[in-house]
Each structure stands twice: as C-alpha cells, then as structure tokens.
Amino acid sequence: MSPTTESPANEEQITLAITGMTCANCAATIQRTLEKKVAGVVEARVNFASEKAQVVYLPDQVSPHDLVEAIEKVGYSAAEPGPDVLEDSEGTARQAEIQGLVSKFWIGLSFSLPLFLLSMSRDFGFLGAWSHAAWVNWLMLLLGTPVQFYVGWDFYVGSWKSLRNRSANMDVLIAMGSSAAYFYSIPVTVALTLGSPALGTHVYYETAAVIITLIKLGKLLESRAKGKTSAAIKKLMGLRPKTARVVRDNGEVDIPVAEVAVGDIVVVRPGERIPVDGIVTEGRSGVDESMMTGESLPVTKQTGEEVIGGSINQQGRLQFEAQRVGAETALAQIIRLVQETQGSQAPIQRLADQVAGVFVPIVILVAGVTFLVWWVIVQQGLTPAMIRMVAVLVIACPCALGLATPTAIMVATGRGAQNGILFKNSQALENAHSLKVIVLDKTGTLTLGKPSVTDIWVPDQNLKMGEESADLNSSDALTELLSLAASVERGSEHPLGEAIVGAAQERGLPLTQPEEFEAQTGQGVVARIEGRRVALGNLKMMMESSVQVNGLEAEAKRLQSEAKTVVWVAVDGQAVGLLGIADTLKPGSREAVRELHRLGLTVVMMTGDNAATAQAIAQEVGIDRVLAEVLPGEKAAHIQKLQSETLGLVAMVGDGINDAPALAQADVGIAIGTGTDVAMETADVTLMRGDLRSVPQSIALSKATLRTIKQNLFWAFFYNVILIPVAAGVLYPFAVFPSALRSLHPILAALAMAFSSVTVVANSLRLKHQSTRG
C-alpha cells in the first residue's frame, strides 16, 4: 500500500514529516493551521513526538504540495512521503538535527563554561580585587553574546514563529528568561563602567549563557531518546535486502530490489534475505519470519507456499515468483501501519494537549506576578525579583506534557510489531486495556479449521493423538489400524480421508495401494488391502453391510459425546477399531484462554456448531460462555447484545470474511493474521501469527502502555505543579528548607527543565524491555 492511502467519499490520507517543532504547542499550531486555514482539509493530526502530520484531505480541492506550503508559511518544514516506504528518510533528517544540536551544544559549552567559572570564582572571592574591575564585565558580555545570539538563536526564531501565529511555545519561555538576564546585565555593565552602582553591582551573563547551553543539552538528549522510540521500525526498514537475484534469459542476475517486477522469478540461496513477497515455484527450505511475526521457529516453505519479503532463507535454495513488490509487500504494509499508529493521537492525550495549549501563557502570567510580588510587595529589590521571574520562565516544561503519551505509543507499537502484533491506531492500543469480555470465533481461531485424527482406538487400547505421551509405535494394533485406514483413503479428496492419510504420513507409516476401491455416498469407503476387505465409514454403513460391531458402540458414543466424528474400521466383516476425527485445537489455545482469565477477562466462544459440539470444545479449553448455532449474519448482532449486557468493552477475535462485520461492531476487533485481507482491514489489531497466545500478549502490552502513559503524565504534571511555585519563591519563608530551594537559581531551574522531558522519554523506553504478560 502506498504512503498516500484512500479514505471513504473520495478522501485521501497522507503522512507528512515535520521538522522545527519544539513542543506540543508547535504541533497544535500546525494542526490548527491545516484544519482551519486550508480549504479541502477534512482532518489533521500532528504528533510532536513522532514529528508527523496525518492529514485527511479532498484531492480535488487541495494537493499534498499545498499542505506542505501551508505548514512552511507558519514557520515549519514539511516533506511529502517518498515513493519507497522502506527508505528511512526521517532517520536521516533526525541524525542531521542531532548533529546540529551537538555542534551548538559544544560551542555553547566552550563559551559558557569559562564564563560560569569566572563569575562563580569572583562571587566566592577566589580571584582577588582585579576581578571586580569594569573590564571583567565586558569580558563576560563578550563570552555570553555568542551563546545568546548564535547558540540560542533557534529560541528567538521559534518565539517569532509562535507569536506570529498568535500562540506561545517553549521557545518563548526560554527566550524571555535568558533575554531578561542578558539584557538586564547590559545597562548594569554600562553604569558600573561609568562608576555608578545605582542599577546594581552584579551581572548575569553567565545565567543566560548556562540556561541556553543546558536547554540545548536537554534537547539533544531528548532528540536522541526520541530516536530510540522508533528503533523497532528502523529494524523493520532494514530487513529488505538492497538487491535481488532474478532469472533472465542469460541466467541469474542481481538487480536493485526496487526493479523487481510482479511475475519475476527470484532465486534465494541459504542465508539470504527474501527480497519481495511471492509464491514458491521450486525448492524446499526453513524460513525465519521472526522479525515480522514473532514466531521463533523456522517455517517450512515448499512449492505453492507464500514467502514474505524480509524473512531469511535458512537452509535450502528457493525459487519463487514475485507476487507483491515495493509498497505492496507485507513488510511495507506493516511499516506503514506502524507509522500511522505512531502518528495518531490516543484519547488519553487530549487532556495533556488542552493543558499544553494554555500552559505557556499561564506560566508567563505567573512569572509576571512573581516579579511584581517580590519587587513591589515584598520589596526585595529589582534584581532578586528578576532572578525569580527568570527561574519561573525557565523551569516550566511544556515538552514533558507533549511527550508523555506519544513516546509511549511509539515504543509500544514498535514492540508490538516485533512480536507480530499490529495496532491499527493508538485508540485501539488504548481501548485494549479496558476490555472486560473477549469473544473467540471457534473455527480457525480456537481450532485449526480442518479435521485431524484425535483418537485411535482398538479394544483395550486407546491413543489420544494430542497428548504429549501419545506414542503410536508403542502398539502394533494401533499402528496397523491407522495404516490400513490410510491405505484405503489413499488419494482421497474427502476432508476426513485426507485427515486419516495425513496422520499416517506424519508418522511415517507405510501405505499400500488399494484395490477394488468403492465409495458409498454419505456412508464411507471399501477397498481390498493385501487381500483383506477393509471398510471405513459410519455405524449405518456397518449395519447395512452386516459387519459384526463387536461391542464397540459404547466407545463410539463416548467419542461422539466429545463432539468427534467417529469412523468405524472393519476388516473382513469384523469391526476392529475406531478413529475419532475433529477440528482440533490450535497449539496454545488452552494457554491463551488461561492467560486471558489471568488478565481478568470473561472468555466467550461463538460458533455455528450445535450446542453439544460447542460445549465439548468449551469444556476442553476452559471457555466461560458459549454462543452456539450462530449464523454468519448474526455474529455482529451477538456482539452488540454483549456490549449492551457488559459494563466494559468487548473484543472480537476472528479470521474469516464472515467475521468482518463482528470485528467492526466490537469495541476492539482482533484479526488472526493467517485469515483474509477483509478481516484484517476491518480489525483494530492484526496478529501476524495464527497463534491465539498473541491475543493476551496484545492486551498485556496495552495495559503496560497505559501504565507508562499515566506515569509520564503524573510526572509531567507533578513536575510543573510543584517546581513552578518553588521557582516563584513559596518556600522562602520556611527556614527548614535549604537555601537552594528557597531561592532557586535560574541555572538550577534550567537544569531541571532540561532533564524533565528526557525523564519522560526514558520511562517510555522501558516498554522495549517490559514483559508482555499483564
């Protein structure tokens, strides 16, 4: 799928990369500009952490180029997506941004460090009387000016952009705070040179310089940390090889992977990555798909089976026909989905965005009130009042509020993608943590969706095929029964016959070519195997053929009570054994249901099977409630009924076309990745593996993400609510507190501000290593 995707009613959606944002207010400005000032924009969502804008627009009224121009007019840079989703152009832009920050930080440090040491040494009397000479203040001005107007120039530019758009962002606070200290010091310097101490005796060039340098350090650390939040998607982008080996008239040739076309025959040797999606035409090998599906074991691929671009061919040589290339590959679509989710806004983010929208004006007001209180009311003097005002301006951190939710979303979606769990948007990720009921479709979700031999029974001997202790070789009678039955069904296209033959082949049993084969419609089959007449079928066929059932009816009834189809096996008119056949549970289904219960969910099974069959499966797995004999068109209605009954959200897990309406009706629709494209497009969460254990993993990841978001928001609000009053001087009357807190210096305020947003991002990064158990 291309980076520009179609939406309903001739709408299109595009994701733009944004640069130049410094806090959540910048994102709000761009979003407001797109939605209110650009005709043809239906909806815009701008994410500060991911630095992306998702825009839904009407292509007959506005073009992507117009959107970029509108963003640039308000002072930011934007780029349309490239043709190749797998190119990490954003990573390149971020690296350039980090290099710029590194350069400015070191320049700032080279001037502000000697300036700070000179000022502090003079204040503590380490330098003697000469350090109080007027020329020393001019030296400080000389050292502070490059920091103020070169290193800190970005803050002035950002402030101008923000104020021009009638908003206020973090740049305004830093520019006001550092400028107050810098420009206050200039007239003091001039007055002291003229011999007048009337304006004061202390200059604060070092305060302005260190504030700017520390904030640059904080932005550098923040940018690096934000880069780590998208590490998972960068790994996915790196999965595709640069070249592909294709078959041409003159043999095998290596070409750039971008030149591979649908229909090309591609050759992959052992140890190489598969370049595009396709169907195997020759060869057999084990393929490692773990980076995309989370499945640790290699998957066997042979003729007629699909291979996924980006996976690793581990053993044999494979030749396949390219089916999907470029932006149409599964890898490209996974990356697109993760990028869109990372750029979307979760409902929990709205409160933080609303606060951030008015945060800076409120801080400026608080700073102004602080200045007036300490100068006019407390009458401590102009300089102490100015210092407290600067501390308030500098310590306030709207960035932490803006980063609290999106950084956690970015890390979680990347972590999910590495485990084969794809969230359609951040709302789905948030909703999953509130689920109370989860509905599982039976066929293809809980079960394999095809019949398998579950029991082999001869008098006094019974083998349960699914049990770990099951050993067919421990009994000659059981081995002979399955071998005879499979020989009769050899070449059969009936699902039950295929199940019997498959069970024998899996265990390497020898099969004999049947003779005098005869099918009896609706009852069974008869054939001669090595001179013996062998019949396979139901009880009715046995009775009509005058077969001696030899007391096997009780065991047959027991198997039927377990919702299994019973196949009688008779040799020369004597019933010798029974085969139980059923749609067997997928590996991990029991464990998945146990884990869902541990997460506090009620588990419901929905199926079109009769009540007896459904109850048998439910008891085997541990299902809480069964909805049986549900027609395909009734599934959505049953979900709606559960939603009306339940004090909480309802999820639906399915894999087929018939599940699509129910997936759409559910609060969270979860599609098993081995199912159809229709179900995946409808679902909120797509599981790349057919393993049901991915369902509790996705819910546990959601719960861990919401915990992290709440921790981040608590820290962001706590930091600002506590430290802004401290900077304003509320602790000054209380001698019990240290003087550093009673009169908070702006340099300490800048240090706190610089690391506050880094703390939020670092907490989000913990999700990369957190267990997906709830």
C-alpha positions in Angstrom: 0.0 0.0 0.0 1.4 3.4 -0.9 2.1 6.1 1.7 -0.9 8.0 0.4 -4.0 5.9 1.2 -7.6 6.3 0.1 -10.4 7.0 2.6 -14.1 7.0 2.1 -16.0 9.6 -0.1 -13.1 10.4 -2.4 -10.9 11.4 0.6 -7.2 10.6 0.7 -4.9 10.4 3.7 -1.2 11.4 3.7 1.5 11.4 6.3 3.9 14.4 6.2 7.3 14.5 8.1 7.5 17.8 10.1 10.7 19.4 11.3 11.2 22.5 13.5 8.7 21.7 16.3 10.0 22.3 19.8 7.0 21.4 22.0 3.3 20.4 21.8 2.2 23.9 21.1 4.0 23.9 17.8 2.1 20.7 16.9 -1.1 22.4 17.9 -0.3 25.5 15.7 0.3 23.3 12.6 -2.8 21.3 13.3 -4.9 24.4 13.7 -3.5 25.9 10.5 -4.2 22.8 8.4 -7.8 22.4 9.8 -8.9 26.0 9.8 -6.9 27.8 7.1 -6.6 25.2 4.3 -9.7 24.5 2.2 -10.1 20.9 1.5 -8.6 19.5 4.7 -11.1 17.2 6.4 -9.0 16.4 9.5 -5.4 16.8 10.6 -3.5 15.2 13.5 0.0 16.4 14.3 2.2 14.4 16.6 5.1 16.2 18.4 6.9 13.0 19.4 6.9 11.3 16.0 7.2 14.6 14.2 4.5 13.6 11.7 1.2 15.1 10.5 -1.6 12.8 9.3 -3.9 14.7 7.0 -7.2 13.6 5.5 -8.0 15.8 2.5 -10.1 16.2 -0.6 -7.7 15.8 -3.6 -9.9 17.8 -5.9 -9.6 20.8 -3.6 -6.0 20.6 -2.2 -2.8 18.8 -3.1 0.0 17.5 -0.9 2.2 20.3 -2.2 -0.4 22.8 -0.9 -0.3 21.2 2.5 3.5 21.5 2.7 3.3 25.1 1.7 0.7 25.9 4.4 3.0 24.3 7.0 6.0 26.3 5.8 4.1 29.6 5.9 3.7 29.2 9.6 7.4 28.7 10.1 8.0 24.9 10.0 9.3 22.5 7.4 7.4 19.6 5.9 8.2 16.9 3.4 5.9 14.7 1.3 6.5 10.9 1.7 8.9 9.3 -0.8 7.8 6.6 -3.2 9.6 3.9 -1.1 8.1 3.3 2.3 11.2 1.3 3.3 13.6 4.2 3.0 14.4 5.8 6.4 14.5 9.4 5.2 13.1 10.5 8.6 16.1 8.8 10.4 18.4 10.8 8.1 16.7 14.1 9.0 16.8 13.3 12.7 20.5 12.5 12.5 21.1 15.8 10.8 19.1 17.5 13.6 21.2 15.7 16.3 24.4 16.8 14.6 23.3 20.4 14.6 22.4 20.2 18.3 25.7 18.6 19.2 27.6 21.3 17.3 25.7 24.1 19.0 26.0 22.5 22.5 29.8 22.3 22.3 30.0 25.8 21.1 27.7 26.9 23.9 29.8 24.9 26.4 33.1 26.4 25.2 31.9 29.9 26.0 29.5 29.3 28.9 31.9 27.1 31.0 34.7 29.7 31.3 32.0 32.4 31.8 30.4 30.4 34.6 33.8 29.7 36.3 34.8 33.3 36.1 31.5 34.5 37.5 31.4 32.0 40.4 35.1 32.4 41.3 34.5 36.2 41.5 31.4 35.8 43.6 33.2 33.5 46.1 36.2 35.8 46.3 38.7 33.4 44.7 40.2 35.8 42.2 41.0 39.0 44.2 40.1 42.6 43.6 41.0 42.7 39.9 38.0 40.5 39.1 35.7 43.3 40.1 37.1 45.7 37.6 34.7 47.1 35.0 36.5 45.4 32.1 35.8 41.9 33.5 32.0 42.6 33.0 32.8 43.5 29.4 34.7 40.2 29.0 31.7 38.4 30.4 29.5 40.2 27.8 31.9 39.1 25.1 31.7 35.5 26.2 27.9 35.5 26.7 26.9 37.2 23.4 27.8 34.2 21.0 25.8 31.9 23.2 22.8 34.3 23.4 22.6 35.0 19.7 24.2 32.0 17.9 23.6 29.0 20.2 20.2 30.5 21.4 19.1 31.9 18.0 16.7 29.0 17.5 14.8 30.1 20.5 14.3 33.6 19.1 13.2 32.2 15.7 10.9 29.8 17.3 9.4 32.5 19.5 8.8 34.7 16.5 7.1 31.9 14.6 4.9 31.1 17.6 3.9 34.7 18.4 3.3 35.4 14.7 0.7 32.6 14.8 -0.9 34.0 18.0 0.4 31.2 20.2 3.2 30.7 22.7 5.5 27.8 23.0 8.6 26.7 24.9 10.9 28.9 22.8 9.0 31.9 24.1 9.7 31.0 27.7 13.5 30.3 27.1 13.9 33.4 25.0 12.2 35.6 27.6 14.1 34.1 30.5 17.6 34.2 29.0 16.9 37.6 27.5 15.8 39.0 30.8 19.1 38.0 32.4 21.2 39.1 29.4 19.6 42.5 28.7 19.3 43.3 32.4 23.1 42.9 32.7 24.0 45.3 29.8 22.8 48.6 31.5 24.4 47.4 34.8 27.7 46.9 32.9 27.5 50.4 31.4 26.6 52.0 34.7 29.5 50.3 36.5 31.9 51.4 33.8 30.7 55.0 34.4 31.3 54.5 38.1 27.6 54.2 39.2 26.3 51.3 41.2 22.7 52.6 41.0 21.4 49.8 38.8 23.2 47.1 40.7 26.6 45.6 41.1 26.1 42.1 39.7 25.7 41.0 36.1 24.0 37.7 35.0 25.6 37.0 31.6 26.6 33.5 32.9 23.0 32.8 33.9 21.7 33.5 30.4 24.5 31.5 28.8 24.3 28.5 31.0 20.4 28.4 30.7 20.7 28.2 26.9 23.5 25.7 27.0 21.7 23.4 29.4 18.5 23.6 27.4 20.4 22.7 24.3 21.8 19.7 26.1 18.3 18.7 27.2 17.0 19.0 23.6 20.0 16.9 22.4 19.3 14.1 24.9 15.6 14.3 24.1 16.2 14.0 20.4 18.4 11.0 20.8 15.9 9.4 23.2 13.1 10.1 20.8 15.1 8.4 18.0 15.3 5.3 20.1 11.5 5.2 20.4 11.4 4.4 16.7 14.2 1.8 16.8 11.8 -1.1 16.1 10.5 0.4 12.9 14.1 1.1 11.7 14.9 -2.5 12.2 11.9 -3.4 10.1 13.1 -1.0 7.4 16.5 -2.7 7.4 15.1 -6.1 6.7 14.7 -5.7 3.0 17.9 -6.5 1.1 19.4 -4.0 -1.4 19.5 -6.4 -4.3 17.6 -9.4 -5.6 18.7 -12.3 -7.8 16.3 -12.9 -10.7 16.2 -15.3 -13.6 16.7 -13.7 -17.0 17.3 -15.1 -20.5 21.0 -15.2 -19.9 20.8 -16.8 -16.4 20.6 -15.4 -12.9 21.4 -11.7 -12.5 21.5 -9.4 -9.5 19.4 -6.3 -9.8 18.3 -3.5 -7.3 15.3 -4.7 -5.3 13.3 -1.7 -6.5 13.5 -3.0 -10.1 11.9 -6.4 -9.3 8.5 -6.7 -11.1 5.5 -8.8 -10.4 6.0 -12.1 -12.2 9.8 -12.2 -12.0 11.3 -15.5 -10.9 13.5 -14.8 -7.9 16.3 -17.1 -6.6 17.3 -17.0 -2.9 20.2 -19.0 -1.6 20.7 -20.3 2.0 21.4 -17.5 4.5 20.0 -14.7 2.2 17.0 -12.5 2.9 13.9 -12.9 0.7 13.6 -9.5 -1.2 9.8 -9.4 -2.0 6.6 -11.4 -1.4 5.9 -14.4 -3.7 4.9 -18.0 -4.2 7.5 -20.8 -4.2 7.9 -22.5 -7.5 10.9 -24.7 -6.8 12.8 -25.9 -3.7 12.1 -26.5 0.0 13.6 -24.7 3.0 13.0 -23.4 6.5 12.4 -19.6 6.6 12.9 -17.4 9.6 10.0 -14.9 9.8 10.6 -13.9 13.5 11.3 -10.2 12.8 7.8 -9.8 11.4 5.6 -12.4 13.1 7.4 -13.0 16.4 7.5 -16.8 15.6 10.8 -18.0 16.8 10.8 -21.4 14.9 11.6 -21.5 11.2 8.6 -22.1 8.9 8.9 -24.8 6.3 8.3 -23.4 2.7 7.8 -25.6 -0.4 6.2 -25.4 -3.8 2.9 -23.4 -3.8 3.5 -21.7 -0.4 3.9 -18.0 0.2 7.2 -16.3 1.3 7.4 -12.9 2.9 9.9 -10.3 1.8 12.4 -9.5 4.6 12.4 -13.1 6.0 15.6 -15.2 6.0 16.0 -18.3 3.9 17.9 -20.6 6.3 18.6 -23.9 4.6 17.8 -24.9 1.0 17.7 -23.0 -2.3 14.3 -21.4 -3.0 12.9 -20.2 -6.3 9.7 -18.2 -6.3 7.5 -16.0 -8.4 7.2 -12.3 -7.2 3.6 -11.5 -6.3 3.9 -8.2 -4.4 6.7 -5.7 -4.7 7.6 -2.2 -3.5 5.0 -0.6 -1.3 2.6 -3.6 -1.8 4.8 -6.1 0.2 3.7 -7.3 3.6 6.8 -5.7 5.1 6.0 -2.3 3.6 2.3 -2.5 4.8 3.5 -3.4 8.3 5.8 -0.4 8.4 3.0 1.9 7.0 0.6 0.6 9.6 3.1 1.1 12.5 3.9 4.6 11.2 0.3 5.6 11.0 -0.4 4.3 14.5 2.7 6.1 15.9 1.4 9.3 14.3 -2.2 9.0 15.6 -3.4 10.5 18.8 -4.8 8.5 21.7 -7.8 9.8 23.6 -5.8 10.0 26.8 -3.6 12.6 25.1 -6.4 15.1 24.8 -6.2 16.4 28.4 -2.4 16.9 28.1 -2.9 18.8 24.8 -5.6 21.0 26.3 -3.3 21.9 29.2 -0.3 22.5 26.9 -2.4 24.9 24.8 -2.8 27.3 27.7 0.3 26.3 29.6 2.8 28.9 28.3 0.5 32.0 28.7 -0.2 30.9 32.3 3.5 30.5 33.0 4.2 34.0 31.6 1.4 35.4 33.8 2.8 33.5 36.9 6.3 34.9 36.1 5.0 38.4 35.8 3.1 38.1 39.1 6.2 36.7 40.7 8.2 39.7 39.6 5.7 42.2 40.9 5.2 40.4 44.2 8.9 40.3 45.1 9.7 43.8 43.7 6.6 45.8 44.8 5.0 43.9 47.7 7.9 42.1 49.4 10.3 44.9 48.2 13.4 42.7 48.0 14.7 44.7 45.1 14.7 44.6 41.3 17.5 42.0 41.0 16.0 39.3 43.3 12.6 39.8 41.7 14.1 39.4 38.2 16.0 36.3 39.2 12.8 34.6 40.5 10.9 35.6 37.4 13.6 34.1 35.2 13.6 30.9 37.2 9.8 30.5 36.7 10.1 31.1 33.0 13.0 28.6 32.6 11.8 25.8 34.9 8.3 25.4 33.2 8.3 22.4 30.9 5.5 22.0 28.3 7.7 19.5 26.5 7.1 16.8 29.1 3.4 17.1 28.7 3.6 16.8 24.9 5.9 13.8 25.0 4.1 11.8 27.8 1.6 9.9 25.6 3.1 9.7 22.1 6.5 8.4 23.1 4.9 5.5 25.0 2.7 4.8 21.9 5.7 4.8 19.6 7.7 2.4 21.7 4.7 0.1 22.3 3.6 -0.1 18.7 7.2 -0.9 17.7 7.5 -3.5 20.4 4.2 -5.0 19.2 5.3 -5.1 15.5 8.4 -7.0 16.6 6.1 -9.6 18.2 3.7 -9.8 15.2 1.1 -7.5 16.9 -0.1 -4.6 14.7 -2.4 -1.9 16.1 -4.4 0.0 13.6 -4.3 3.2 15.6 -3.4 4.4 19.1 -7.1 4.4 20.2 -7.1 0.6 19.6 -4.0 0.3 21.7 -5.6 2.4 24.5 -9.0 0.6 24.3 -7.5 -2.9 24.6 -6.5 -2.2 28.2 -10.2 -1.7 29.2 -11.6 -4.9 27.8 -13.9 -6.9 30.0 -15.2 -9.6 27.5 -13.4 -11.3 24.7 -15.3 -13.3 22.1 -13.4 -16.0 20.2 -14.6 -17.4 16.9 -14.1 -21.2 17.0 -13.2 -22.3 13.6 -9.7 -21.1 12.5 -9.3 -19.1 15.7 -9.5 -21.6 18.6 -9.2 -24.5 16.3 -7.1 -25.3 13.2 -10.2 -25.1 10.9 -9.5 -28.5 9.4 -10.3 -32.1 10.6 -7.5 -34.1 12.2 -7.3 -37.6 13.7 -7.7 -37.1 17.5 -8.2 -40.7 18.7 -7.2 -44.2 17.6 -9.0 -47.0 19.4 -8.8 -50.7 19.4 -10.3 -53.0 22.1 -8.4 -52.3 25.4 -6.1 -49.7 23.7 -6.8 -46.0 23.1 -4.4 -43.3 21.8 -5.1 -39.6 22.2 -3.2 -38.0 19.4 -2.8 -34.6 21.1 -1.3 -35.8 24.3 2.4 -35.4 24.9 2.7 -39.1 26.0 1.0 -40.3 22.8 3.3 -42.9 21.1 1.7 -44.7 18.2 4.7 -47.0 17.9 4.0 -48.5 21.3 1.2 -50.6 19.9 1.3 -52.8 16.8 -2.5 -52.9 16.8 -2.9 -49.1 16.7 -0.2 -48.8 14.1 -1.9 -51.4 11.9 -5.3 -49.8 12.2 -4.1 -46.4 11.1 -2.0 -47.9 8.3 -5.0 -49.9 7.0 -7.3 -47.0 7.2 -4.9 -44.6 5.4 -4.2 -47.1 2.7 -7.9 -47.3 1.9 -8.2 -43.5 1.8 -5.0 -43.1 -0.2 -5.7 -40.5 -2.9 -8.9 -39.4 -1.3 -10.1 -35.8 -1.6 -12.6 -36.1 1.2 -11.6 -34.0 4.2 -11.9 -37.0 6.6 -9.9 -39.2 4.2 -7.2 -36.5 3.9 -7.1 -36.3 7.7 -6.5 -40.0 8.0 -3.8 -40.1 5.3 -2.1 -37.1 6.8 -2.0 -38.7 10.3 -0.3 -41.8 8.8 2.2 -39.8 6.7 3.2 -37.6 9.7 4.2 -40.7 11.5 6.0 -42.3 8.5 3.7 -45.3 8.3 3.9 -47.5 5.1 0.8 -47.3 2.8 -0.5 -49.9 0.4 -2.1 -49.2 -2.9 -5.8 -50.0 -2.5 -7.7 -52.4 -4.9 -11.4 -52.7 -5.8 -11.9 -49.3 -4.3 -15.6 -48.4 -3.8 -17.1 -45.2 -2.3 -20.6 -45.4 -0.7 -22.0 -41.9 -0.8 -22.7 -40.4 2.7 -21.5 -43.6 4.5 -17.9 -44.5 3.7 -15.5 -46.4 1.5 -14.4 -50.0 0.9 -11.2 -51.4 -0.6 -9.1 -54.5 -0.7 -5.7 -54.2 1.1 -3.3 -57.0 0.6 -6.2 -59.5 0.2 -8.3 -58.2 3.1 -11.5 -56.4 2.6 -11.3 -53.2 4.7 -14.3 -50.9 5.2 -14.3 -47.3 6.7 -17.5 -45.5 7.5 -20.2 -44.7 9.9 -22.3 -47.1 12.0 -25.1 -47.1 9.4 -22.7 -48.4 6.8 -21.5 -51.1 9.2 -25.1 -52.3 10.0 -26.1 -52.3 6.3 -23.0 -54.3 5.4 -23.7 -56.9 8.2 -20.4 -56.1 10.0 -20.0 -57.5 13.4 -19.6 -54.4 15.6 -18.1 -56.5 18.5 -19.3 -54.2 21.3 -17.6 -51.0 20.0 -20.9 -49.0 20.3 -20.1 -47.7 23.8 -16.7 -46.3 22.8 -18.3 -44.8 19.7 -20.9 -43.0 21.8 -18.1 -41.7 24.1 -16.2 -40.2 21.2 -19.4 -38.7 19.8 -20.1 -37.1 23.2 -16.8 -35.3 22.8 -18.1 -33.7 19.5 -15.9 -36.0 17.4 -16.8 -37.7 14.1 -16.4 -41.5 14.5 -15.0 -43.6 11.7 -15.5 -47.3 12.1 -12.8 -49.6 10.7 -13.8 -53.2 9.7 -11.7 -56.0 8.3 -13.4 -58.9 6.6 -16.7 -58.2 8.2 -15.4 -57.6 11.7 -15.2 -54.2 13.4 -11.6 -53.9 14.7 -11.3 -50.3 15.8 -12.5 -46.7 15.7 -10.9 -43.4 14.6 -12.0 -40.1 16.2 -11.8 -37.1 13.9 -12.4 -33.5 14.9 -11.4 -29.9 14.2 -8.5 -29.9 16.7 -7.5 -27.0 19.0 -4.6 -24.9 17.8 -1.4 -25.3 19.8 -1.5 -22.7 22.6 -5.3 -22.2 22.7 -5.6 -23.6 26.3 -2.7 -21.5 27.4 -4.2 -18.4 25.7 -7.5 -18.8 27.5 -5.8 -19.3 30.8 -3.8 -16.1 30.2 -7.0 -14.2 29.3 -8.6 -15.3 32.5 -5.5 -14.2 34.4 -5.9 -10.7 32.8 -9.4 -10.7 34.3 -11.4 -11.2 31.1 -14.6 -13.2 30.5 -14.0 -15.5 27.5 -16.9 -16.2 25.2 -16.8 -18.7 22.2 -19.0 -18.0 19.2 -19.7 -20.8 16.6 -22.1 -22.1 14.1 -21.8 -25.6 15.5 -24.5 -27.3 17.5 -24.6 -26.8 21.3 -23.2 -30.2 22.1 -20.2 -29.8 19.9 -19.6 -26.3 21.1 -19.8 -27.3 24.8 -17.3 -30.1 24.3 -14.8 -27.7 22.9 -15.6 -25.1 25.6 -15.0 -27.5 28.4 -11.7 -28.7 26.9 -10.4 -25.1 26.7 -12.0 -23.5 29.7 -14.4 -21.1 28.0 -16.8 -19.2 30.3 -19.7 -18.8 27.9 -20.8 -20.4 24.6 -22.8 -18.8 21.8 -23.7 -21.8 19.6 -25.6 -22.2 16.3 -24.8 -18.6 15.4 -25.3 -17.9 11.7 -22.7 -15.8 9.9 -25.0 -12.9 9.5 -25.9 -12.9 13.2 -22.4 -12.5 14.7 -22.4 -8.7 14.7 -25.8 -8.7 16.5 -24.5 -11.1 19.2 -21.5 -8.7 19.8 -23.9 -5.8 20.1 -26.0 -7.7 22.6 -22.9 -8.5 24.7 -22.0 -4.8 24.6 -25.4 -3.9 26.0 -25.0 -6.5 28.8 -21.4 -5.8 29.7 -20.1 -3.0 31.9 -17.0 -2.7 29.8 -15.5 -3.0 26.4 -16.0 -6.2 24.2 -13.4 -7.6 21.8 -13.9 -10.0 19.0 -11.2 -12.3 17.6 -11.8 -13.9 14.2 -10.1 -14.7 10.9 -12.7 -15.0 8.1 -14.8 -12.9 5.8 -17.9 -13.8 7.9 -16.2 -12.3 10.9 -15.6 -8.9 9.4 -19.0 -7.3 10.5 -18.5 -8.6 14.0 -14.9 -7.3 14.1 -16.2 -3.9 13.0 -19.0 -4.0 15.7 -16.7 -4.9 18.6 -15.0 -2.2 20.6 -11.7 -3.8 19.6 -11.7 -6.2 16.6 -8.7 -8.5 16.6 -7.9 -10.4 13.3 -5.7 -13.5 13.2 -3.1 -12.8 10.6 -3.5 -16.1 8.8 -7.0 -15.0 7.8 -8.4 -12.9 5.0 -7.4 -9.4 3.9 -11.1 -8.3 4.5 -10.9 -9.2 8.2 -7.5 -7.5 8.6 -8.7 -4.3 7.1 -11.7 -4.3 9.4 -9.8 -5.1 12.6 -8.3 -2.7 15.1 -5.5 -5.2 15.9 -3.9 -7.7 13.5 -1.9 -10.7 14.7 0.6 -11.8 12.2 0.8 -15.3 13.7 -2.1 -17.7 13.8 -1.2 -18.3 17.5 -4.0 -17.4 19.9 -1.4 -16.6 22.6 -0.8 -13.3 20.7 -4.2 -12.1 21.9 -3.3 -11.9 25.7 0.1 -10.6 24.7 -1.6 -7.7 22.8 -3.8 -6.9 25.8 -0.9 -7.1 28.2 1.1 -4.7 26.0 -1.9 -2.3 26.0 -2.1 -2.5 29.8 1.7 -1.9 30.2 1.5 1.1 27.8 -1.4 2.8 29.6 0.5 2.3 32.9 3.5 4.0 31.4 1.4 6.9 29.9 -0.2 7.5 33.3 3.3 7.5 35.0 4.5 10.0 32.3 1.5 12.3 32.7 1.8 12.2 36.5 5.5 13.1 36.3 4.8 15.9 33.8 2.0 17.5 35.9 3.8 16.8 39.2 7.0 18.4 38.0 5.3 21.6 36.8 2.8 21.9 39.7 5.5 21.5 42.3 8.5 23.2 40.8 6.9 26.4 39.3 5.8 27.5 42.8 9.2 26.6 44.2 10.8 28.8 41.5 8.4 31.6 42.4 9.7 31.5 46.0 6.9 29.9 48.0 9.5 28.1 50.2 11.4 31.3 51.0 9.7 31.9 54.4 10.4 28.4 55.6 14.0 28.1 57.0 13.7 24.4 57.3 14.3 24.1 53.5 17.8 24.5 52.0 18.6 27.9 50.6 19.0 26.4 47.1 15.2 25.7 47.1 14.1 28.8 49.0 15.8 31.0 46.3 16.0 28.7 43.3 18.7 29.9 40.9 17.8 30.0 37.2 20.7 27.8 36.3 19.3 25.0 38.6 15.9 25.7 37.1 17.3 25.3 33.6 19.0 22.0 34.6 15.7 20.6 36.0 13.8 21.7 32.8 16.5 20.2 30.6 16.1 16.7 32.1 12.4 16.7 32.8 11.4 15.7 29.2 14.3 13.3 29.0 12.9 11.5 32.1 9.5 11.0 30.3 11.1 9.6 27.2 13.4 7.3 29.2 10.4 6.0 31.1 8.6 5.2 27.8 11.7 3.4 26.5 11.3 0.9 29.4 8.5 -0.6 27.4 11.0 -2.0 24.9 12.2 -4.5 27.6 8.9 -5.0 29.5 7.3 -8.4 29.5 4.0 -8.7 27.6 2.5 -10.6 30.5 0.0 -8.2 32.1 
